[in-house]
């Protein structure tokens, strides 16, 4: 610390002492010293500009260790340097809270398109697959018609017949092979009783 800072700190400490004495009912000389110290402190604060005050507060906080172990210490701050996005806080909330189903239709449809094959593979009938594809294409067309801003809809329509053929091929590839005819095995007594045949 410089000599000026030490002198200032001593005066502040003396002012604190005088305030404490004043609270106990000090004499007139101490009251005059207190008033002089307060006036001098106010004058110094008036002369010090905001940048110097900020620098002092930052240095003081660093000396106290208030900046130790911060979350992004030594790491780049996420989002810093990217172009300005007016919806940055909404996107951050969605990501932080892991919300789904919220967002612009273009992004939601793009995500759904990436997961559509897996969803189709879980269906058992061609009608179910066709219904899902028709609904997806209908919502995609509707999103392209709306001019509400946001990112453009770049997701492509799905050809229902082509997707049905791909669905059939995937099901055939994952279907278990039919077992060869096994030799007849003798049934146990409870199987014969259950089936009613002997």
C-alpha positions, 0 to 999 in steps of 0.5 A: 500500500502507498503512504497516501492509502495508509494515511487515509486508512488511519484517518478512517480508523480514527473517525471510527474511534471518534464515532464510537466515543461519540456514542458513549458521550464524548467531549466537544473536542472529539466531536469537532475532530469527528466532524472534521474527519467526516467532512474530509472523508466526504471531500475525498469521496467527491474528488475521487472519480467512479473509475478510481473507486471501482478499481479500489473496490476490485483490488480490495475484493481481490485482496479479500479473496472474493474472486477465488474459486469462481465457476469459470476461473481459467475457462472461457465464458460460454456465449462470449464472442458470439453474435448477439441473440435477443433470445439468449436467455430463453435458449439458456433456460431451455438448455439449463432446465432441459425443457422439451417441446418448447421453441420455434417450430423450425427447430422442433421439427428438425429435432423430430425429423432426426428422431422420426425413424426410431419412432417409426420402428416402434410401430406395429402396423403400416397404418400407424406409420402412415398416420405418423408421417401424415401428421409430421408432413401436415405440421411441416407444411403449416410451419412453412406457411407461418411467417412469425419470424425465427429460423427458417424451416429447412426440414424436408417433407417425408414421402410416405410410400418411400418411408413405408418401404424403408420401414418394411425393410428395417423390420425385415432386417431385425425380425428373427429368423424362423426356427427350423422345424424342431423334432417333436418333443414329448409334452409333459403331463401338465401340458397335456392336461392344460391343452386337453389332449393326451 
